[in-house]
Amino acid sequence: MKSGHRLGRRFGWLWAAYGTSALGTWLAFGAFPLIAVRVLHAGPAEVAALSAVGSAVGAAVAVPLGPWVEFRRKRPVLIAMDLVRCAALLTIPTAFALGALTFLQLLLVSVVVAAADITFRAASGAYLKTLLPAEELLVANARFESTAWSTTIVGPALGGAAIGLLGPVVTVLADAVSYLLSALGIRATGGHEPRPGRREAARMRAGDLLDGWRYILADATLRPLFLNTALFNGLVMAAEPLLAVLMLGRLGFAPWQYGLAFAAPSIGGLLGSRLARPLVTRFGQHRVLVAAGALRALWPVGLAFAGPGTGGLLVVMGVELGLIFCCGVFNPVYATYRLERTAADRITRTLSAWQVTSKAATALLTAVWGVLGSLLGPRTAIGLAGLLLLATPLLLPRRTPAPQPHPEPAAGHI
């Protein structure tokens, strides 16, 4: 590692772009449901559809984009996806100002943003692997992770204040501007990005759409990690709406207490991401991956024991702190492990398939747990999700793989 872990000007611009768009996203957190309810007077079914259908259809739209992006330079794709998200979001305040905003428009914008988000994430992983040498990927991913949790701490509070003072449409505008600034930051990275080699057939074939999944499922270490993360993330996210119902309904917590229960523990993610590299240096990547992946599964079942009052609030905060801390350690190690294991000419398709599966699994499990919550009650359904999460460590990779060859970064950009 270089002294002080300086990753260069180009990474600095990429990191700044990531932080700007992440902050914008958290500023607008919850804006779409609020617009649907307060402006368009939508009911519960429509609000649920806005979240589930938007993500699911967006994931389906993103499927053909992975193979298409694989053989193109990634920096122009990243800029394009930022501009697409910016333009889509700008249609909402524009339509609102003209008195023409509809629920269908909200739904279409959520689909476009979801598809662009998946494509951006897939392309960014491939771009990062060409931007930095292999030994610096963990440092870079840890910085992204710490930035993500920092914006989680600050963003919702600022966004909530902005929504209270100016309304949810203004926060959507702020989110759109953040994507524009992100595009400018990525453009400022400059430098030469080599064009990826193309296969004999320049035209994308139908079978190419499944290449990402084939690659993952054929790899003895990526396959269990893929199943682990899809199931873990899906179950955790599926329990979140039920926890909101439990805390804001039966337990009688105020909205600010509910927000505090998740914002304050995010400091754990910041601390965990800071510790990721020292832990890997001392214990090794595979041991940290498995240990943090197993420990994060132990916490969510505790949410089923939350009660009313200060004690119940502390239980939720304690569980979330432990969960988020373990995720803060796991996420950058897992992101680096996945990049190292994936061949350079397969990264975009692999990450796209990973994101699509994660989105689809979350949408499906959220729908299933909504039904279970209605039949069994939110507390029982939360407890069931927690018990199933205890089995997810069985899907973690059990052996250390040999990393895939990593291309040397182009001269002059570090």
C-alpha positions as CSV (number, residue, x, y, z in Angstrom):
1,M,0.0,0.0,0.0
2,K,1.1,3.5,-0.6
3,S,1.8,5.7,2.3
4,G,-1.4,7.3,3.6
5,H,-3.3,5.1,1.2
6,R,-3.6,7.9,-1.4
7,L,-5.5,6.4,-4.2
8,G,-4.9,9.3,-6.7
9,R,-6.8,12.2,-8.2
10,R,-9.0,10.1,-10.4
11,F,-10.3,8.0,-7.5
12,G,-10.8,11.2,-5.5
13,W,-13.2,12.5,-8.1
14,L,-15.0,9.1,-8.3
15,W,-15.3,9.1,-4.5
16,A,-16.7,12.6,-4.4
17,A,-19.2,11.7,-7.1
18,Y,-20.4,8.7,-5.1
19,G,-20.7,10.7,-1.9
20,T,-22.7,13.5,-3.6
21,S,-25.2,11.1,-5.2
22,A,-25.5,9.1,-2.0
23,L,-26.3,12.2,0.0
24,G,-28.9,13.3,-2.6
25,T,-30.6,9.9,-2.4
26,W,-30.9,10.0,1.4
27,L,-32.2,13.6,1.2
28,A,-35.0,12.3,-0.9
29,F,-35.5,9.2,1.2
30,G,-39.3,8.5,1.4
31,A,-40.2,11.3,-1.0
32,F,-42.0,9.2,-3.5
33,P,-44.4,7.6,-1.0
34,L,-45.1,11.0,0.5
35,I,-45.8,12.6,-2.9
36,A,-48.1,9.6,-3.7
37,V,-50.0,10.1,-0.4
38,R,-50.0,13.8,0.0
39,V,-50.1,15.1,-3.5
40,L,-51.8,12.3,-5.4
41,H,-53.9,10.9,-2.5
42,A,-52.9,7.3,-3.3
43,G,-53.9,4.5,-1.0
44,P,-51.8,1.8,0.7
45,A,-52.0,-0.6,-2.3
46,E,-50.7,2.0,-4.7
47,V,-47.9,3.1,-2.3
48,A,-46.8,-0.6,-1.9
49,A,-46.9,-1.0,-5.7
50,L,-44.8,2.1,-6.1
51,S,-42.0,0.4,-4.2
52,A,-42.3,-3.2,-5.2
53,V,-43.3,-2.9,-8.8
54,G,-40.9,-0.1,-9.5
55,S,-37.9,-2.1,-8.3
56,A,-39.1,-5.4,-9.9
57,V,-39.7,-3.9,-13.3
58,G,-36.6,-1.8,-13.1
59,A,-34.6,-5.0,-12.4
60,A,-36.2,-6.7,-15.5
61,V,-35.4,-3.7,-17.7
62,A,-31.7,-3.8,-16.5
63,V,-31.2,-7.4,-17.5
64,P,-30.2,-6.8,-21.1
65,L,-28.1,-3.7,-20.2
66,G,-25.4,-5.8,-18.4
67,P,-24.2,-7.6,-21.5
68,W,-24.5,-4.4,-23.6
69,V,-22.3,-2.4,-21.1
70,E,-19.7,-5.2,-20.8
71,F,-18.0,-4.3,-24.1
72,R,-18.2,-0.6,-23.8
73,R,-16.0,1.9,-21.9
74,K,-17.5,2.2,-18.4
75,R,-16.9,5.9,-17.6
76,P,-19.3,7.1,-20.4
77,V,-21.8,4.6,-19.2
78,L,-21.6,5.9,-15.6
79,I,-22.0,9.5,-16.8
80,A,-25.0,8.5,-19.0
81,M,-26.7,6.6,-16.1
82,D,-26.3,9.6,-13.8
83,L,-27.8,11.9,-16.5
84,V,-30.7,9.5,-17.1
85,R,-31.5,9.5,-13.4
86,C,-31.2,13.2,-13.2
87,A,-33.5,13.7,-16.2
88,A,-36.1,11.2,-15.0
89,L,-36.3,12.8,-11.5
90,L,-36.5,16.3,-13.0
91,T,-39.8,15.4,-14.7
92,I,-41.5,15.1,-11.3
93,P,-41.0,18.8,-10.1
94,T,-41.7,19.9,-13.6
95,A,-45.0,18.0,-13.8
96,F,-45.9,19.1,-10.3
97,A,-45.3,22.8,-11.2
98,L,-47.6,22.4,-14.3
99,G,-50.3,20.6,-12.3
100,A,-49.8,17.4,-14.5
101,L,-48.2,15.0,-12.0
102,T,-49.8,11.5,-12.0
103,F,-49.2,8.2,-10.2
104,L,-48.3,6.5,-13.5
105,Q,-45.5,9.0,-13.9
106,L,-44.2,8.3,-10.4
107,L,-44.2,4.6,-11.2
108,L,-42.4,5.0,-14.6
109,V,-39.7,7.3,-13.0
110,S,-39.2,4.7,-10.3
111,V,-38.7,2.0,-13.0
112,V,-36.2,4.1,-14.9
113,V,-34.2,5.1,-11.8
114,A,-34.1,1.5,-10.6
115,A,-32.8,0.2,-14.0
116,A,-30.2,3.0,-14.2
117,D,-29.1,2.4,-10.7
118,I,-28.5,-1.3,-11.3
119,T,-26.6,-0.5,-14.5
120,F,-24.5,2.2,-12.8
121,R,-23.5,-0.2,-9.9
122,A,-22.5,-2.9,-12.3
123,A,-20.4,-0.5,-14.5
124,S,-18.8,1.2,-11.5
125,G,-17.4,-2.1,-10.2
126,A,-15.7,-2.8,-13.5
127,Y,-14.5,0.8,-13.7
128,L,-13.0,0.6,-10.2
129,K,-11.1,-2.6,-11.1
130,T,-9.4,-0.8,-14.0
131,L,-8.8,2.3,-12.1
132,L,-6.8,0.8,-9.1
133,P,-4.4,-2.1,-8.6
134,A,-5.8,-5.1,-6.8
135,E,-4.1,-4.4,-3.5
136,E,-6.0,-1.1,-3.2
137,L,-9.5,-2.3,-3.9
138,L,-10.3,-3.0,-0.2
139,V,-9.2,0.5,0.8
140,A,-11.4,2.0,-1.9
141,N,-14.4,-0.1,-1.1
142,A,-14.0,0.7,2.6
143,R,-14.1,4.4,1.8
144,F,-17.3,3.9,-0.3
145,E,-18.8,2.0,2.6
146,S,-17.9,4.7,5.2
147,T,-19.3,7.4,2.9
148,A,-22.5,5.4,2.5
149,W,-23.0,5.2,6.3
150,S,-22.0,8.8,6.9
151,T,-24.7,10.0,4.4
152,T,-27.2,7.6,6.1
153,I,-26.6,9.4,9.4
154,V,-26.9,12.9,8.0
155,G,-29.2,12.6,4.9
156,P,-32.5,11.5,6.4
157,A,-32.4,14.1,9.1
158,L,-31.7,16.9,6.6
159,G,-34.2,15.5,4.1
160,G,-36.9,15.2,6.8
161,A,-36.3,18.9,7.7
162,A,-36.4,19.9,4.0
163,I,-39.6,17.9,3.4
164,G,-41.2,19.6,6.5
165,L,-40.3,23.1,5.3
166,L,-40.5,22.8,1.5
167,G,-42.3,19.6,0.7
168,P,-41.2,16.3,-0.8
169,V,-41.0,17.6,-4.4
170,V,-38.1,19.8,-3.5
171,T,-36.0,16.9,-2.1
172,V,-36.6,15.0,-5.4
173,L,-35.2,18.1,-7.2
174,A,-32.1,18.0,-4.8
175,D,-31.7,14.3,-5.6
176,A,-31.8,15.1,-9.4
177,V,-29.1,17.8,-8.9
178,S,-26.9,15.4,-7.0
179,Y,-26.9,13.0,-10.0
180,L,-25.9,15.9,-12.3
181,L,-23.0,16.8,-9.9
182,S,-22.0,13.1,-9.8
183,A,-21.9,13.0,-13.6
184,L,-19.6,16.0,-13.6
185,G,-17.4,14.4,-11.0
186,I,-17.0,11.2,-13.0
187,R,-16.3,13.3,-16.1
188,A,-13.5,15.1,-14.1
189,T,-11.7,11.7,-13.5
190,G,-10.3,12.0,-17.0
191,G,-7.5,9.8,-18.1
192,H,-7.6,7.0,-20.7
193,E,-9.8,4.0,-20.3
194,P,-9.0,1.2,-22.7
195,R,-11.8,-0.1,-24.8
196,P,-12.8,-3.7,-23.7
197,G,-12.1,-6.4,-26.2
198,R,-15.1,-7.6,-28.1
199,R,-16.0,-11.2,-29.0
200,E,-16.4,-12.4,-32.5
201,A,-20.1,-11.7,-32.6
202,A,-20.6,-8.0,-32.1
203,R,-24.3,-8.3,-31.9
204,M,-25.8,-9.3,-28.6
205,R,-27.4,-12.7,-28.6
206,A,-30.3,-13.9,-26.4
207,G,-28.1,-16.3,-24.5
208,D,-25.8,-13.4,-23.5
209,L,-28.5,-12.2,-21.1
210,L,-27.9,-15.2,-18.9
211,D,-24.1,-15.0,-19.0
212,G,-23.8,-13.3,-15.6
213,W,-25.9,-15.9,-13.8
214,R,-24.0,-18.7,-15.6
215,Y,-20.7,-17.3,-14.5
216,I,-21.8,-16.9,-10.9
217,L,-23.4,-20.4,-10.6
218,A,-20.4,-22.1,-12.2
219,D,-18.0,-20.6,-9.6
220,A,-17.7,-22.6,-6.4
221,T,-17.0,-19.5,-4.3
222,L,-19.2,-16.9,-6.0
223,R,-22.2,-19.2,-6.0
224,P,-22.7,-19.5,-2.2
225,L,-21.9,-15.8,-1.7
226,F,-24.5,-14.9,-4.3
227,L,-27.2,-17.0,-2.6
228,N,-26.1,-15.7,0.9
229,T,-26.3,-12.0,0.0
230,A,-29.6,-12.3,-2.0
231,L,-31.3,-14.2,0.9
232,F,-29.8,-12.1,3.7
233,N,-30.6,-8.7,2.1
234,G,-34.1,-9.9,1.0
235,L,-35.1,-11.1,4.5
236,V,-33.7,-8.0,6.3
237,M,-35.5,-5.7,3.9
238,A,-38.7,-7.8,4.0
239,A,-38.9,-7.3,7.8
240,E,-38.4,-3.5,7.7
241,P,-42.0,-2.5,6.8
242,L,-43.3,-4.8,9.5
243,L,-41.0,-3.3,12.0
244,A,-42.4,0.2,11.0
245,V,-45.9,-1.1,11.6
246,L,-44.9,-2.6,14.9
247,M,-43.1,0.5,16.2
248,L,-45.4,3.2,14.9
249,G,-48.6,1.2,15.6
250,R,-48.7,-1.2,18.4
251,L,-45.7,0.0,20.3
252,G,-46.7,3.7,20.0
253,F,-43.4,5.2,19.0
254,A,-43.4,8.7,17.5
255,P,-42.0,9.1,13.9
256,W,-38.9,10.9,15.2
257,Q,-38.2,7.9,17.6
258,Y,-38.5,5.5,14.7
259,G,-36.1,7.6,12.6
260,L,-33.7,7.9,15.5
261,A,-33.7,4.1,16.0
262,F,-32.1,3.7,12.5
263,A,-30.1,6.9,12.1
264,A,-28.1,6.7,15.3
265,P,-26.9,3.1,14.9
266,S,-25.6,4.0,11.4
267,I,-22.5,5.1,13.3
268,G,-21.8,1.4,13.6
269,G,-21.5,1.1,9.8
270,L,-18.9,3.9,9.8
271,L,-16.9,2.2,12.5
272,G,-17.1,-1.2,10.9
273,S,-16.0,0.1,7.5
274,R,-12.9,1.7,9.1
275,L,-12.0,-1.6,10.7
276,A,-12.4,-3.7,7.6
277,R,-8.9,-3.3,6.3
278,P,-7.0,-3.7,9.6
279,L,-9.0,-6.8,10.3
280,V,-8.2,-8.3,6.9
281,T,-4.5,-7.4,7.3
282,R,-4.4,-9.3,10.6
283,F,-6.8,-12.2,10.0
284,G,-7.0,-12.6,6.3
285,Q,-9.8,-11.8,3.8
286,H,-11.6,-15.1,3.9
287,R,-11.8,-15.3,7.7
288,V,-13.1,-11.8,8.0
289,L,-15.6,-12.4,5.3
290,V,-17.0,-15.5,7.0
291,A,-16.9,-14.2,10.5
292,A,-18.6,-10.8,9.7
293,G,-21.1,-12.6,7.4
294,A,-22.0,-15.0,10.2
295,L,-22.2,-12.4,13.0
296,R,-24.5,-10.1,11.1
297,A,-27.0,-12.9,10.9
298,L,-27.3,-13.2,14.7
299,W,-28.8,-9.7,15.3
300,P,-32.2,-9.4,13.4
301,V,-34.1,-12.0,15.5
302,G,-33.7,-9.6,18.5
303,L,-36.1,-7.1,16.8
304,A,-39.0,-9.5,17.6
305,F,-38.4,-8.8,21.3
306,A,-38.8,-5.0,21.1
307,G,-41.3,-3.6,23.5
308,P,-42.8,-0.1,24.2
309,G,-41.1,2.8,25.9
310,T,-37.4,3.6,26.3
311,G,-36.4,0.0,26.9
312,G,-38.0,-1.1,23.6
313,L,-36.3,1.7,21.7
314,L,-32.9,0.8,23.2
315,V,-33.5,-2.8,22.1
316,V,-34.1,-1.8,18.5
317,M,-31.1,0.6,18.5
318,G,-28.9,-2.0,20.0
319,V,-29.9,-4.7,17.5
320,E,-29.5,-2.2,14.6
321,L,-26.1,-1.1,15.9
322,G,-24.8,-4.6,16.0
323,L,-26.2,-5.5,12.6
324,I,-25.0,-2.4,10.9
325,F,-21.5,-2.7,12.5
326,C,-21.1,-6.2,11.2
327,C,-22.5,-5.1,7.7
328,G,-20.0,-2.2,7.8
329,V,-17.1,-4.7,8.1
330,F,-18.6,-7.3,5.7
331,N,-19.7,-5.1,2.8
332,P,-16.3,-3.7,1.7
333,V,-14.6,-7.1,2.2
334,Y,-17.4,-8.8,0.2
335,A,-17.3,-6.2,-2.6
336,T,-13.5,-6.6,-2.9
337,Y,-13.7,-10.4,-2.7
338,R,-16.3,-10.5,-5.5
339,L,-14.2,-8.1,-7.7
340,E,-11.1,-10.2,-7.2
341,R,-12.9,-13.4,-8.0
342,T,-14.6,-12.2,-11.2
343,A,-12.7,-12.1,-14.5
344,A,-12.1,-8.7,-15.9
345,D,-14.3,-9.4,-19.0
346,R,-17.2,-10.6,-16.9
347,I,-17.5,-8.0,-14.2
348,T,-20.4,-5.9,-15.6
349,R,-22.5,-8.9,-16.5
350,T,-21.8,-10.6,-13.2
351,L,-22.6,-7.5,-11.1
352,S,-25.7,-6.7,-13.1
353,A,-27.0,-10.3,-12.6
354,W,-26.2,-9.9,-8.9
355,Q,-28.1,-6.6,-8.6
356,V,-31.1,-7.9,-10.5
357,T,-31.4,-11.0,-8.4
358,S,-31.0,-9.0,-5.2
359,K,-33.8,-6.5,-6.3
360,A,-36.1,-9.4,-7.4
361,A,-35.5,-11.4,-4.2
362,T,-36.2,-8.3,-2.0
363,A,-39.4,-7.6,-3.9
364,L,-40.6,-11.2,-3.6
365,L,-39.7,-11.6,0.0
366,T,-41.2,-8.2,1.0
367,A,-44.5,-9.3,-0.7
368,V,-44.4,-12.7,1.1
369,W,-43.7,-11.2,4.5
370,G,-46.4,-8.6,4.0
371,V,-48.9,-11.5,3.8
372,L,-47.3,-13.3,6.7
373,G,-47.5,-10.1,8.7
374,S,-51.2,-9.9,8.0
375,L,-51.8,-13.6,9.0
376,L,-49.4,-14.0,11.9
377,G,-48.9,-10.4,13.1
378,P,-45.8,-8.2,12.6
379,R,-43.9,-9.4,15.6
380,T,-44.2,-13.1,14.7
381,A,-43.3,-12.4,11.1
382,I,-40.2,-10.4,12.1
383,G,-39.2,-13.2,14.4
384,L,-39.6,-15.8,11.6
385,A,-37.4,-13.7,9.3
386,G,-34.8,-13.5,12.1
387,L,-34.8,-17.3,12.5
388,L,-34.3,-17.9,8.8
389,L,-31.4,-15.4,8.8
390,L,-29.6,-17.6,11.3
391,A,-29.2,-20.2,8.6
392,T,-27.7,-17.9,6.0
393,P,-24.1,-18.3,7.3
394,L,-24.3,-21.9,5.9
395,L,-24.2,-20.3,2.4
396,L,-20.9,-18.4,2.9
397,P,-17.9,-19.6,1.0
398,R,-16.0,-22.3,3.0
399,R,-12.6,-22.1,1.3
400,T,-10.2,-19.4,0.1
401,P,-10.2,-19.0,-3.7
402,A,-7.3,-18.0,-5.9
403,P,-8.1,-14.5,-7.2
404,Q,-8.7,-14.0,-10.9
405,P,-6.0,-12.1,-12.8
406,H,-6.3,-8.4,-12.4
407,P,-5.4,-6.0,-15.2
408,E,-2.8,-3.4,-14.5
409,P,-4.3,0.2,-14.4
410,A,-3.4,2.4,-17.3
411,A,-0.3,4.5,-16.7
412,G,-0.7,8.0,-15.3
413,H,-4.0,7.8,-13.4
414,I,-2.7,7.0,-9.9
